[in-house]
C-alpha cells in the first residue's frame, strides 16, 4: 500500500510539473530577464533612523530638527510647544504621548491634528486653529524633536498610557474619575 501511495504521488508531481511547463511555454517565461530597480521613497519627516542615547536630553540633542514637518507632525510639535515648552523634556514628552495615545484610542480622533484641535481639549487652540510658533526658537526645535520621539516611541514616557492631563494649579471634576499615572513638574497625567 505504501508503494502505491509513493507511485501515485510521483505521478501527480510529474503531471503537475508537465502542466506548469506547458503553461509556461504557452504564456512565455515567468521570470524577469533584467533586474527591476525601483527608487526608494525619501524618508518621511517622522521616520528617523533609531539613535542611541543615554538620556532624553542626549536624544533630543542628536535628532535633526532642520527639515520640514508634515501637517500631522506640525500639529503634534505645536501642541508640545504651546502646552509644555516651559516644562522639562520628560513633561514635554508626556504631553506628546497623551496625543499619540489618543490617536490610538477609539474614544478620540485618529490623527494628531484632529486630536489637538478637538473642541475644548487644548487651551491654546483658538477657533480650531493652532497658533504659529516662533519657528527660529530653541523651544520649537525641541518640540519638533520631542514630537518625533513620541511618534516613533523612541523613549519611554512616565505618562505611559495616559489620555488626559491638566496643570497642577487646577482641579477639574473629570480628574476624580481617572487614574493618575504621573505628575511631572506642573502637569498631572491620567488614564
LUMLUM-989030 format. One record per residue (C-alpha): residue number from 0; x negated, y, z; residue in three letters. Coordinates in Angstrom, 2 decimals, decimal comma. Last residue first. Example, Ala and Ser with C-alpha at 12.3 -4.5 7.8 and 13.67 -1.06 7.14 Angstrom:
<pts>
@nr = 1	x = -13,67	y = -1,06	z = 7,14	rest = SER;
@nr = 0	x = -12,30	y = -4,50	z = 7,80	rest = ALA;
</pts>
This chain:
<pts>
@nr = 190	x = 5,65	y = 57,23	z = 32,25	rest = UNK;
@nr = 189	x = 4,27	y = 60,35	z = 33,89	rest = UNK;
@nr = 188	x = 1,33	y = 62,79	z = 33,72	rest = UNK;
@nr = 187	x = 0,71	y = 65,63	z = 36,20	rest = UNK;
@nr = 186	x = -1,15	y = 68,68	z = 34,90	rest = UNK;
@nr = 185	x = -3,31	y = 71,37	z = 36,54	rest = UNK;
@nr = 184	x = -6,56	y = 69,41	z = 37,04	rest = UNK;
@nr = 183	x = -5,70	y = 65,86	z = 36,02	rest = UNK;
@nr = 182	x = -2,96	y = 64,16	z = 37,99	rest = UNK;
@nr = 181	x = -2,38	y = 60,63	z = 36,77	rest = UNK;
@nr = 180	x = 0,22	y = 57,95	z = 36,04	rest = UNK;
@nr = 179	x = 3,30	y = 59,22	z = 37,91	rest = UNK;
@nr = 178	x = 6,33	y = 57,00	z = 37,35	rest = UNK;
@nr = 177	x = 9,42	y = 58,91	z = 36,25	rest = UNK;
@nr = 176	x = 12,88	y = 59,52	z = 37,72	rest = UNK;
@nr = 175	x = 11,84	y = 62,32	z = 40,07	rest = UNK;
@nr = 174	x = 9,99	y = 64,02	z = 37,18	rest = UNK;
@nr = 173	x = 13,30	y = 64,83	z = 35,44	rest = UNK;
@nr = 172	x = 14,09	y = 67,48	z = 38,06	rest = UNK;
@nr = 171	x = 11,12	y = 69,64	z = 37,05	rest = UNK;
@nr = 170	x = 8,80	y = 70,80	z = 39,84	rest = UNK;
@nr = 169	x = 6,44	y = 73,48	z = 38,52	rest = UNK;
@nr = 168	x = 2,97	y = 74,53	z = 39,74	rest = UNK;
@nr = 167	x = 1,36	y = 71,18	z = 38,85	rest = UNK;
@nr = 166	x = 1,99	y = 71,72	z = 35,14	rest = UNK;
@nr = 165	x = 4,10	y = 69,10	z = 33,43	rest = UNK;
@nr = 164	x = 3,65	y = 65,77	z = 31,73	rest = UNK;
@nr = 163	x = 5,64	y = 63,15	z = 29,87	rest = UNK;
@nr = 162	x = 5,08	y = 60,02	z = 27,79	rest = UNK;
@nr = 161	x = 2,26	y = 58,46	z = 29,80	rest = UNK;
@nr = 160	x = 0,81	y = 55,15	z = 28,54	rest = UNK;
@nr = 159	x = -2,71	y = 55,63	z = 29,93	rest = UNK;
@nr = 158	x = -2,88	y = 59,18	z = 31,37	rest = UNK;
@nr = 157	x = -6,39	y = 58,43	z = 32,62	rest = UNK;
@nr = 156	x = -7,42	y = 58,27	z = 28,98	rest = UNK;
@nr = 155	x = -9,60	y = 55,65	z = 27,38	rest = UNK;
@nr = 154	x = -11,89	y = 56,88	z = 24,60	rest = UNK;
@nr = 153	x = -11,95	y = 56,25	z = 20,83	rest = UNK;
@nr = 152	x = -8,22	y = 55,67	z = 20,53	rest = UNK;
@nr = 151	x = -8,30	y = 56,83	z = 16,90	rest = UNK;
@nr = 150	x = -5,62	y = 59,48	z = 17,36	rest = UNK;
@nr = 149	x = -6,85	y = 60,39	z = 20,84	rest = UNK;
@nr = 148	x = -10,48	y = 60,84	z = 19,75	rest = UNK;
@nr = 147	x = -9,43	y = 62,73	z = 16,62	rest = UNK;
@nr = 146	x = -7,20	y = 65,09	z = 18,60	rest = UNK;
@nr = 145	x = -10,02	y = 65,58	z = 21,15	rest = UNK;
@nr = 144	x = -12,42	y = 66,58	z = 18,37	rest = UNK;
@nr = 143	x = -9,95	y = 69,06	z = 16,89	rest = UNK;
@nr = 142	x = -9,21	y = 70,50	z = 20,34	rest = UNK;
@nr = 141	x = -12,96	y = 70,88	z = 20,99	rest = UNK;
@nr = 140	x = -13,40	y = 72,81	z = 17,73	rest = UNK;
@nr = 139	x = -10,38	y = 74,96	z = 18,61	rest = UNK;
@nr = 138	x = -11,79	y = 75,74	z = 22,09	rest = UNK;
@nr = 137	x = -15,16	y = 76,65	z = 20,54	rest = UNK;
@nr = 136	x = -13,38	y = 79,39	z = 18,61	rest = UNK;
@nr = 135	x = -13,54	y = 80,01	z = 14,85	rest = UNK;
@nr = 134	x = -9,97	y = 78,87	z = 14,19	rest = UNK;
@nr = 133	x = -8,35	y = 81,05	z = 16,86	rest = UNK;
@nr = 132	x = -5,10	y = 79,09	z = 16,96	rest = UNK;
@nr = 131	x = -2,10	y = 79,95	z = 14,74	rest = UNK;
@nr = 130	x = 1,23	y = 79,49	z = 16,52	rest = UNK;
@nr = 129	x = 3,16	y = 76,20	z = 16,24	rest = UNK;
@nr = 128	x = 6,62	y = 76,65	z = 14,80	rest = UNK;
@nr = 127	x = 9,99	y = 75,15	z = 15,76	rest = UNK;
@nr = 126	x = 11,46	y = 78,52	z = 16,74	rest = UNK;
@nr = 125	x = 8,49	y = 79,17	z = 19,05	rest = UNK;
@nr = 124	x = 6,28	y = 76,31	z = 20,23	rest = UNK;
@nr = 123	x = 4,03	y = 77,32	z = 23,17	rest = UNK;
@nr = 122	x = 6,48	y = 75,92	z = 25,75	rest = UNK;
@nr = 121	x = 6,31	y = 72,35	z = 24,47	rest = UNK;
@nr = 120	x = 9,30	y = 70,00	z = 24,67	rest = UNK;
@nr = 119	x = 12,35	y = 72,26	z = 24,38	rest = UNK;
@nr = 118	x = 13,13	y = 71,38	z = 20,75	rest = UNK;
@nr = 117	x = 10,79	y = 68,93	z = 19,06	rest = UNK;
@nr = 116	x = 7,91	y = 70,88	z = 17,51	rest = UNK;
@nr = 115	x = 5,18	y = 68,74	z = 19,08	rest = UNK;
@nr = 114	x = 6,92	y = 65,41	z = 18,48	rest = UNK;
@nr = 113	x = 7,90	y = 66,34	z = 14,91	rest = UNK;
@nr = 112	x = 4,35	y = 67,46	z = 14,13	rest = UNK;
@nr = 111	x = 2,80	y = 64,32	z = 15,61	rest = UNK;
@nr = 110	x = 4,91	y = 61,79	z = 13,71	rest = UNK;
@nr = 109	x = 7,32	y = 59,06	z = 14,84	rest = UNK;
@nr = 108	x = 9,99	y = 61,15	z = 16,56	rest = UNK;
@nr = 107	x = 10,69	y = 60,23	z = 20,18	rest = UNK;
@nr = 106	x = 12,51	y = 57,50	z = 22,14	rest = UNK;
@nr = 105	x = 11,24	y = 54,68	z = 19,88	rest = UNK;
@nr = 104	x = 7,78	y = 55,11	z = 21,36	rest = UNK;
@nr = 103	x = 4,62	y = 55,08	z = 19,20	rest = UNK;
@nr = 102	x = 4,96	y = 58,76	z = 18,29	rest = UNK;
@nr = 101	x = 5,43	y = 59,49	z = 22,00	rest = UNK;
@nr = 100	x = 2,21	y = 57,69	z = 22,88	rest = UNK;
@nr = 99	x = 0,26	y = 59,87	z = 20,42	rest = UNK;
@nr = 98	x = 1,77	y = 63,00	z = 22,00	rest = UNK;
@nr = 97	x = 1,05	y = 61,79	z = 25,52	rest = UNK;
@nr = 96	x = -2,46	y = 60,80	z = 24,43	rest = UNK;
@nr = 95	x = -3,14	y = 64,36	z = 23,25	rest = UNK;
@nr = 94	x = -2,18	y = 65,74	z = 26,65	rest = UNK;
@nr = 93	x = -4,40	y = 63,12	z = 28,35	rest = UNK;
@nr = 92	x = -7,31	y = 64,02	z = 26,07	rest = UNK;
@nr = 91	x = -7,03	y = 67,67	z = 27,07	rest = UNK;
@nr = 90	x = -6,96	y = 66,67	z = 30,73	rest = UNK;
@nr = 89	x = -10,06	y = 64,49	z = 30,31	rest = UNK;
@nr = 88	x = -11,76	y = 67,36	z = 28,46	rest = UNK;
@nr = 87	x = -11,28	y = 69,64	z = 31,46	rest = UNK;
@nr = 86	x = -8,34	y = 72,03	z = 31,21	rest = UNK;
@nr = 85	x = -8,41	y = 75,56	z = 29,79	rest = UNK;
@nr = 84	x = -7,58	y = 74,32	z = 26,28	rest = UNK;
@nr = 83	x = -4,63	y = 72,33	z = 27,63	rest = UNK;
@nr = 82	x = -1,27	y = 73,21	z = 26,15	rest = UNK;
@nr = 81	x = -2,24	y = 75,58	z = 23,34	rest = UNK;
@nr = 80	x = -5,37	y = 73,84	z = 22,09	rest = UNK;
@nr = 79	x = -4,20	y = 70,28	z = 22,72	rest = UNK;
@nr = 78	x = -0,89	y = 71,01	z = 20,99	rest = UNK;
@nr = 77	x = -2,72	y = 72,62	z = 18,09	rest = UNK;
@nr = 76	x = -5,01	y = 69,59	z = 17,76	rest = UNK;
@nr = 75	x = -1,98	y = 67,31	z = 17,43	rest = UNK;
@nr = 74	x = -0,25	y = 69,65	z = 14,96	rest = UNK;
@nr = 73	x = -3,45	y = 70,11	z = 12,96	rest = UNK;
@nr = 72	x = -3,83	y = 66,29	z = 12,90	rest = UNK;
@nr = 71	x = -0,38	y = 65,95	z = 11,36	rest = UNK;
@nr = 70	x = -0,98	y = 68,64	z = 8,74	rest = UNK;
@nr = 69	x = -4,25	y = 67,03	z = 7,70	rest = UNK;
@nr = 68	x = -7,40	y = 68,65	z = 9,02	rest = UNK;
@nr = 67	x = -10,15	y = 70,45	z = 7,14	rest = UNK;
@nr = 66	x = -13,75	y = 69,67	z = 7,99	rest = UNK;
@nr = 65	x = -16,03	y = 71,44	z = 10,48	rest = UNK;
@nr = 64	x = -15,25	y = 69,33	z = 13,52	rest = UNK;
@nr = 63	x = -17,81	y = 66,53	z = 13,26	rest = UNK;
@nr = 62	x = -17,84	y = 64,38	z = 16,40	rest = UNK;
@nr = 61	x = -21,04	y = 64,28	z = 18,45	rest = UNK;
@nr = 60	x = -20,17	y = 66,91	z = 21,06	rest = UNK;
@nr = 59	x = -16,73	y = 65,42	z = 21,75	rest = UNK;
@nr = 58	x = -18,34	y = 62,02	z = 22,32	rest = UNK;
@nr = 57	x = -21,00	y = 63,46	z = 24,62	rest = UNK;
@nr = 56	x = -18,38	y = 65,23	z = 26,75	rest = UNK;
@nr = 55	x = -16,28	y = 62,05	z = 26,84	rest = UNK;
@nr = 54	x = -19,27	y = 60,23	z = 28,26	rest = UNK;
@nr = 53	x = -21,87	y = 57,62	z = 27,29	rest = UNK;
@nr = 52	x = -21,25	y = 57,95	z = 23,58	rest = UNK;
@nr = 51	x = -21,47	y = 55,52	z = 20,64	rest = UNK;
@nr = 50	x = -19,52	y = 56,75	z = 17,62	rest = UNK;
@nr = 49	x = -17,00	y = 54,81	z = 15,59	rest = UNK;
@nr = 48	x = -16,67	y = 56,06	z = 12,00	rest = UNK;
@nr = 47	x = -14,21	y = 58,91	z = 11,58	rest = UNK;
@nr = 46	x = -10,82	y = 58,30	z = 10,07	rest = UNK;
@nr = 45	x = -8,57	y = 61,23	z = 11,04	rest = UNK;
@nr = 44	x = -9,97	y = 63,55	z = 8,43	rest = UNK;
@nr = 43	x = -9,28	y = 60,95	z = 5,76	rest = UNK;
@nr = 42	x = -12,29	y = 59,20	z = 4,33	rest = UNK;
@nr = 41	x = -12,54	y = 59,74	z = 0,60	rest = UNK;
@nr = 40	x = -10,90	y = 56,99	z = -1,43	rest = UNK;
@nr = 39	x = -13,03	y = 54,08	z = -2,58	rest = UNK;
@nr = 38	x = -13,87	y = 54,02	z = -6,25	rest = UNK;
@nr = 37	x = -12,79	y = 50,84	z = -8,00	rest = UNK;
@nr = 36	x = -15,24	y = 48,59	z = -9,74	rest = UNK;
@nr = 35	x = -13,87	y = 45,60	z = -11,63	rest = UNK;
@nr = 34	x = -16,63	y = 43,19	z = -12,57	rest = UNK;
@nr = 33	x = -16,66	y = 42,11	z = -16,19	rest = UNK;
@nr = 32	x = -15,42	y = 38,78	z = -17,61	rest = UNK;
@nr = 31	x = -12,35	y = 38,68	z = -15,39	rest = UNK;
@nr = 30	x = -10,95	y = 35,20	z = -14,93	rest = UNK;
@nr = 29	x = -7,71	y = 33,58	z = -15,92	rest = UNK;
@nr = 28	x = -8,68	y = 32,74	z = -19,49	rest = UNK;
@nr = 27	x = -6,04	y = 32,74	z = -22,22	rest = UNK;
@nr = 26	x = -2,34	y = 32,13	z = -21,87	rest = UNK;
@nr = 25	x = -2,10	y = 28,92	z = -23,90	rest = UNK;
@nr = 24	x = -5,52	y = 27,53	z = -22,96	rest = UNK;
@nr = 23	x = -4,97	y = 28,41	z = -19,30	rest = UNK;
@nr = 22	x = -1,55	y = 26,72	z = -19,32	rest = UNK;
@nr = 21	x = -3,07	y = 23,55	z = -20,84	rest = UNK;
@nr = 20	x = -5,81	y = 23,58	z = -18,20	rest = UNK;
@nr = 19	x = -3,24	y = 24,06	z = -15,40	rest = UNK;
@nr = 18	x = -1,09	y = 21,23	z = -16,73	rest = UNK;
@nr = 17	x = -4,13	y = 18,95	z = -17,06	rest = UNK;
@nr = 16	x = -5,21	y = 19,73	z = -13,48	rest = UNK;
@nr = 15	x = -1,67	y = 19,00	z = -12,27	rest = UNK;
@nr = 14	x = -1,65	y = 15,66	z = -14,10	rest = UNK;
@nr = 13	x = -5,10	y = 14,70	z = -12,74	rest = UNK;
@nr = 12	x = -4,06	y = 15,56	z = -9,17	rest = UNK;
@nr = 11	x = -0,86	y = 13,53	z = -9,57	rest = UNK;
@nr = 10	x = -2,77	y = 10,53	z = -10,95	rest = UNK;
@nr = 9	x = -5,28	y = 10,70	z = -8,08	rest = UNK;
@nr = 8	x = -2,46	y = 10,93	z = -5,51	rest = UNK;
@nr = 7	x = -0,67	y = 7,92	z = -7,03	rest = UNK;
@nr = 6	x = -3,90	y = 5,90	z = -7,02	rest = UNK;
@nr = 5	x = -4,51	y = 6,80	z = -3,36	rest = UNK;
@nr = 4	x = -0,94	y = 5,87	z = -2,45	rest = UNK;
@nr = 3	x = -1,23	y = 2,57	z = -4,34	rest = UNK;
@nr = 2	x = -4,49	y = 1,74	z = -2,51	rest = UNK;
@nr = 1	x = -2,83	y = 2,39	z = 0,87	rest = UNK;
@nr = 0	x = 0,00	y = 0,00	z = 0,00	rest = UNK;
</pts>
